[in-house]
Amino acid sequence: MKYSEAGLIPCIVQDADTGEVLMMAWMSAESLALTLERGETVFWSRSRRELWHKGATSGNTQKLADLRYDCDADTLLALVHPAGPACHTGERTCFYRSMLRASLPHIMRISHVNYEIVSLFKGFVKRHNAAASKGRRRRAEPASPAPCTEKERLAMRTKIASMKYLLCFIAAVMMFGSSGIVASTLPLSAFEVCLMRLIIGALSMGLIFVVTRQRLPRHVGRRQYLFVALSGACLGLAMMTIFAAYRLLGVGLGAVLAATAPVITMALSPLLFKERLRIPVMVGFAIVVGGLLLLNASALEGTLSVPGILMGLAAAASTAGMVIFNKLARDITGVPCTTIQLATAVAVALAVAAAGEGFAFIGRIPSSSWPTVIALGAVFTALAYFLYYRAIDQLPMQTVSVCAYAEPLTAVVLGALVLGEVMTPVQLAGG
């Protein structure tokens, strides 16, 4: 395709059923790819300088029937099935005014009425043909199920996609929960393990970024990149503060405090993402929080340290910030998103290490431990966070908050199965 100097190409939108021209907007290379991927029109807003999913807020989406380009490959034609008016004024088409005919609005209303008549006639013919076909069948022949409508097929595809992202999210948090089992075999402190997994994870994602010839989205506002960078910085802070909490309070109580992050994200979801708090979700959330407290009940009996509590709460706030900022960066996803986030997290971790324990421990890592270190960084960090970030982009925040508790549950269960840690009846009840 031939784009302008600004990297844009004009796209004419036409009703696939009536042939009526609805609007004209601009597309970037990324919005064109998203249009083909989602099956709905996505444009580039020159005034807001950001991607614009048509109908994302109004509900007047445009389902793509076909996307064509002209002989010079410098203009697009999108044939769509509109869910509502194309114009922000409420008119069916943006071209409802004429420089030659003052009566064009009347003509447009007639066109709209004709469109409704055609739709009703097509529905009548469809029902008539279905009834005639049914009448010709033999009585003994069992009736075949009615074909799925386009709306039903779309709902089924959406449900399957949501299930896929939910499985990706659960797989990611279970990998986080099992990473402690892998790290327990290394002759390194918790801080050193954290730093090495971030470094190797960032290098692994960078290698994937280069090998697969990924590119950073060009036509995305700076605010989107800021959200991604802030998400990565929160990841680095979360890892640093959680291990400080472990050192001051112990792993059990530190994990309880850090696991309050989903409470923060769920509380903010109605404000930031306009999600309604549903009673079944809140009940399920209360159950998993209670289970977490039972799993770590013994940790609550120890001596409390104010700095440790502050570090645990800081880890929770940082984790919540990581999820929220990633959710706000809607237009940067996949490998580019995870690469930026892990690189920013490494920068924060390196700054903390330079101000504290330093990097001398790297030279003391035995050669026999390097395969485990690499696996911890490449699989349990790079791959896990790729699945994690990819999933939370598509899942409701409340679903993310509830399912996040699969991480501590995985850690406790694997600790009992692999490391032989004893689980009390109270912990079993919490699981």
C-alpha positions in Angstrom: 0.0 0.0 0.0 1.1 3.6 -0.7 0.9 5.8 2.4 1.3 9.5 2.6 4.3 11.3 4.2 2.4 11.1 7.5 2.1 7.3 7.1 -1.7 7.4 6.4 -4.0 6.2 3.7 -7.6 7.4 3.0 -10.4 4.8 3.5 -13.9 5.2 2.1 -16.5 3.3 4.1 -19.6 2.0 2.2 -22.6 0.0 3.3 -22.2 -3.5 2.0 -26.0 -4.0 1.6 -27.2 -0.7 0.2 -24.0 0.7 -1.5 -24.5 3.9 0.4 -21.2 5.8 1.2 -21.1 6.3 4.9 -17.9 8.2 5.7 -14.2 8.7 4.9 -11.4 8.3 7.5 -7.7 7.7 7.6 -5.9 4.5 8.3 -2.3 3.8 9.4 -0.5 0.6 8.8 -1.3 -0.5 12.3 -5.0 0.4 12.2 -5.2 -1.4 8.8 -3.7 -4.5 10.5 -6.1 -4.2 13.4 -9.1 -3.8 11.1 -8.2 -7.1 9.3 -7.5 -8.8 12.6 -10.7 -7.7 14.5 -13.1 -7.7 11.6 -14.2 -4.1 12.5 -13.0 -0.8 11.3 -10.1 0.8 13.2 -8.9 4.2 12.0 -6.2 6.8 12.9 -7.5 10.0 14.5 -5.4 12.9 13.2 -6.8 15.3 15.7 -6.2 13.1 18.8 -3.2 11.4 17.2 -4.2 7.9 18.4 -5.9 4.8 17.1 -9.7 5.0 16.8 -11.9 1.9 17.0 -15.1 3.0 15.3 -18.0 2.5 17.7 -15.9 1.5 20.7 -17.7 4.0 22.9 -21.0 4.6 21.0 -21.6 1.0 20.0 -22.0 2.0 16.4 -19.4 -0.4 15.2 -18.8 -1.3 11.5 -18.4 -5.0 10.9 -16.1 -5.6 7.9 -17.5 -7.4 4.9 -14.7 -6.7 2.5 -11.7 -4.4 2.2 -10.5 -3.4 -1.2 -7.9 -1.0 -2.6 -7.8 0.9 -5.9 -5.5 0.5 -8.9 -2.9 2.9 -7.5 -2.9 1.2 -4.1 -3.3 4.5 -2.4 -7.0 4.4 -1.4 -9.0 1.8 0.5 -12.7 0.9 0.2 -14.3 -0.8 3.3 -17.6 -2.5 2.7 -19.2 -2.8 6.1 -22.4 -3.8 8.0 -22.9 -0.8 10.3 -24.4 -1.3 13.7 -25.7 2.3 13.8 -25.2 5.8 12.4 -21.7 6.5 10.9 -21.8 10.2 11.7 -21.3 11.8 15.1 -24.4 13.9 14.5 -26.6 10.9 14.5 -27.1 10.8 10.7 -26.7 7.5 9.0 -24.0 8.9 6.7 -21.5 11.7 7.1 -22.5 12.9 3.6 -26.0 14.1 4.4 -25.5 17.7 3.2 -25.4 19.0 -0.5 -23.9 22.0 -2.1 -26.4 21.8 -5.0 -29.7 20.4 -3.5 -31.2 21.9 -0.4 -33.6 19.0 -0.2 -30.9 16.4 0.3 -31.8 15.7 3.9 -35.2 14.7 2.7 -33.7 12.5 0.1 -31.5 10.9 2.7 -34.5 10.2 4.9 -36.2 8.5 1.8 -33.0 6.5 1.3 -33.1 5.4 4.9 -36.7 4.4 4.6 -35.9 2.5 1.4 -33.1 0.7 3.2 -35.5 -0.4 5.9 -38.1 -1.6 3.3 -35.4 -3.6 1.5 -34.3 -5.1 4.8 -37.9 -6.1 5.7 -38.4 -7.6 2.2 -35.2 -9.6 2.4 -36.3 -10.9 5.8 -39.8 -11.9 4.4 -38.2 -13.7 1.4 -35.8 -15.5 3.8 -38.6 -16.7 6.1 -40.8 -17.7 3.1 -38.0 -19.8 1.5 -37.3 -21.4 4.9 -41.0 -22.3 5.4 -41.3 -23.7 1.8 -38.2 -25.8 2.3 -39.5 -27.2 5.5 -42.9 -28.0 3.9 -41.1 -30.1 1.2 -39.4 -32.3 3.8 -40.9 -35.7 4.6 -42.7 -35.9 8.0 -40.5 -38.8 9.2 -37.3 -36.7 8.6 -36.0 -35.1 11.8 -35.8 -31.4 11.6 -32.3 -30.1 11.4 -31.2 -27.4 13.8 -31.7 -23.8 12.8 -28.5 -22.3 11.4 -26.7 -19.9 13.7 -27.2 -16.2 13.1 -24.2 -13.9 12.6 -24.8 -12.5 16.1 -24.7 -16.0 17.6 -21.5 -16.8 15.7 -19.9 -13.6 16.9 -21.0 -14.3 20.5 -19.5 -17.8 20.2 -16.2 -16.5 18.8 -16.0 -13.9 21.5 -16.7 -16.6 24.2 -14.0 -18.8 22.8 -11.5 -15.9 22.6 -12.3 -15.0 26.2 -11.7 -18.6 27.3 -8.4 -18.7 25.5 -7.1 -15.5 27.2 -8.3 -16.8 30.5 -6.3 -20.0 30.1 -3.3 -17.9 29.1 -3.7 -15.8 32.2 -4.0 -18.8 34.5 -1.0 -20.5 32.9 1.0 -17.3 33.4 0.2 -17.0 37.1 0.8 -20.7 37.7 4.2 -20.2 36.2 4.8 -17.3 38.5 3.7 -19.5 41.5 6.0 -22.3 40.4 9.1 -20.1 39.8 9.9 -20.2 43.5 10.3 -24.0 43.3 12.7 -23.5 40.5 14.6 -20.7 42.2 14.9 -22.8 45.4 17.5 -24.9 43.6 19.9 -22.0 43.0 22.6 -20.9 45.4 21.4 -17.3 45.2 19.5 -14.9 47.5 15.9 -13.9 46.6 17.1 -10.5 45.4 19.8 -12.0 43.2 17.3 -14.5 41.6 14.9 -11.6 40.9 17.6 -9.5 39.2 18.9 -12.4 37.1 15.4 -13.5 35.9 14.6 -9.9 34.9 17.9 -9.5 33.0 17.6 -12.8 31.2 13.9 -12.3 30.6 14.5 -8.9 29.0 17.3 -10.2 26.8 15.1 -13.1 25.7 12.2 -10.8 24.7 14.7 -8.5 22.9 16.1 -11.5 21.0 12.5 -12.5 20.0 11.8 -8.9 19.0 14.8 -8.8 16.6 14.5 -12.4 15.2 10.8 -12.0 14.4 11.4 -8.5 12.9 8.9 -6.8 15.2 8.5 -3.1 15.0 7.3 -0.5 17.5 4.0 1.0 16.5 4.7 4.4 14.9 1.2 5.9 15.0 0.6 5.6 18.7 0.4 8.5 21.0 3.2 9.2 23.5 0.8 8.6 26.3 0.5 4.9 25.3 4.3 4.4 25.5 4.3 6.2 28.8 1.7 3.8 30.2 3.8 0.8 29.0 7.0 2.2 30.5 5.2 2.9 33.8 3.8 -0.7 33.8 7.4 -2.0 33.4 8.7 0.3 36.2 6.0 -0.9 38.5 7.0 -4.5 37.7 10.6 -3.7 38.7 9.5 -2.0 41.9 7.1 -4.8 42.8 9.9 -7.4 42.5 12.3 -5.3 44.6 9.9 -4.5 47.3 8.4 -7.9 47.6 11.8 -9.5 48.3 12.5 -6.7 50.8 9.2 -7.7 52.5 10.2 -11.3 52.5 13.4 -10.5 54.2 11.8 -8.3 56.9 8.6 -10.2 57.6 9.1 -13.7 56.2 7.6 -15.2 53.0 4.2 -16.0 54.4 3.2 -12.6 55.7 5.0 -10.8 52.8 3.0 -12.9 50.3 -0.3 -12.0 52.1 0.4 -8.2 51.9 1.6 -8.4 48.3 -1.5 -10.4 47.4 -3.7 -7.4 48.3 -2.9 -6.0 44.9 -6.1 -7.6 43.3 -8.1 -5.8 46.0 -6.7 -2.5 44.7 -7.4 -3.3 41.0 -10.9 -4.5 41.7 -11.7 -1.4 43.8 -10.5 0.9 41.0 -12.0 -1.0 38.1 -15.4 0.8 38.2 -13.6 4.2 38.2 -10.9 3.5 35.6 -12.5 1.0 33.3 -16.3 1.5 33.9 -16.8 -2.1 35.1 -19.7 -2.8 37.3 -19.0 -4.7 40.4 -21.0 -7.9 40.1 -22.2 -9.8 43.2 -21.0 -13.3 42.0 -17.5 -11.9 41.3 -17.4 -10.2 44.7 -18.5 -13.3 46.5 -15.8 -15.4 44.6 -13.3 -12.7 45.4 -14.1 -12.8 49.1 -13.7 -16.6 49.0 -10.3 -16.6 47.4 -9.1 -13.8 49.8 -10.2 -15.9 52.8 -8.5 -18.9 51.3 -5.3 -17.0 51.0 -5.4 -15.9 54.6 -5.9 -19.5 55.7 -3.1 -20.7 53.5 -0.7 -18.3 55.3 -2.4 -18.3 58.7 0.8 -19.4 60.5 2.6 -16.3 59.1 0.2 -13.9 60.9 1.4 -15.1 64.3 4.9 -13.8 64.0 6.4 -10.4 65.0 5.4 -7.6 62.8 7.9 -5.1 61.3 6.6 -1.7 60.3 9.2 -1.3 57.5 8.4 -4.8 56.3 4.6 -4.0 56.2 5.3 -0.9 54.2 7.4 -2.9 51.8 4.6 -5.5 51.4 2.0 -2.8 50.8 4.4 -1.0 48.3 4.7 -4.3 46.5 0.9 -4.6 46.3 0.6 -1.0 45.0 3.3 -1.6 42.4 1.7 -4.8 41.2 -1.7 -3.1 40.9 0.0 -0.2 39.0 1.6 -2.7 36.7 -1.8 -4.2 35.8 -3.6 -0.9 35.5 -1.0 0.9 33.4 -0.8 -2.1 31.1 -4.6 -2.1 30.7 -4.5 1.6 29.8 -1.9 1.0 27.1 -4.5 -0.5 24.7 -2.7 0.1 21.4 0.7 -1.5 22.2 0.5 -5.3 22.7 2.3 -8.5 22.1 6.1 -8.8 21.9 6.8 -5.0 21.6 4.8 -4.3 24.8 6.5 -7.1 26.8 9.9 -6.1 25.6 9.5 -2.5 26.7 8.1 -3.5 30.1 10.8 -6.0 30.9 13.5 -3.5 29.7 12.1 -0.8 32.0 11.8 -3.3 34.9 15.5 -4.2 34.4 16.5 -0.5 34.5 14.7 -0.1 37.8 16.2 -3.3 39.2 19.7 -2.4 38.1 19.4 1.0 39.8 18.3 -0.7 43.1 21.2 -3.2 42.8 23.8 -0.5 42.1 22.6 1.4 45.2 22.7 -1.7 47.4 24.1 -5.2 47.0 25.9 -4.7 43.6 26.6 -7.3 40.9 29.5 -9.2 42.3 27.3 -12.3 42.8 27.1 -12.9 39.1 30.7 -14.1 39.0 29.9 -16.6 41.8 27.1 -18.4 40.0 28.2 -22.0 39.4 28.3 -23.2 35.8 25.9 -26.0 36.7 23.3 -23.5 37.8 23.3 -21.4 34.6 20.7 -23.7 32.7 18.3 -23.2 35.6 19.0 -19.4 35.7 18.4 -19.2 31.9 15.2 -21.3 32.1 13.9 -19.1 35.0 14.5 -15.9 32.9 13.4 -17.2 29.5 10.4 -19.3 30.4 9.2 -18.3 33.9 9.7 -14.6 33.2 9.8 -13.7 29.5 7.2 -16.3 28.3 5.1 -16.0 31.5 4.9 -12.2 31.3 4.2 -12.3 27.6 1.1 -14.5 28.3 0.2 -12.4 31.3 0.2 -9.1 29.6 -1.5 -10.4 26.5 -4.3 -11.9 28.6 -5.0 -8.9 30.9 -5.4 -6.7 27.8 -8.5 -8.7 26.9 -9.9 -9.8 30.2 -12.2 -7.7 32.6 -10.2 -6.3 35.5 -12.4 -8.2 38.0 -11.7 -11.5 36.3 -8.0 -10.7 36.5 -8.3 -9.8 40.2 -10.0 -13.1 41.1 -7.9 -15.4 39.0 -4.6 -13.8 40.2 -4.9 -15.8 43.4 -4.0 -18.9 41.5 -0.4 -17.8 42.0 -0.1 -18.2 45.8 -2.2 -21.3 45.7 0.2 -22.8 43.1 3.2 -21.9 45.3 1.7 -23.5 48.4 0.6 -26.7 46.7 3.9 -27.2 44.8 5.8 -26.5 48.0 4.0 -29.4 49.6 4.2 -31.7 46.7 7.8 -31.0 45.5 9.6 -29.6 48.5 7.8 -31.8 51.1 6.5 -28.8 53.1 3.8 -29.8 55.6 0.3 -28.3 55.1 -1.8 -27.9 58.2 -5.6 -28.6 58.2 -6.2 -24.8 58.2 -4.0 -24.4 55.0 -5.8 -27.3 53.4 -9.1 -25.6 54.1 -7.8 -22.4 52.5 -6.7 -24.3 49.4 
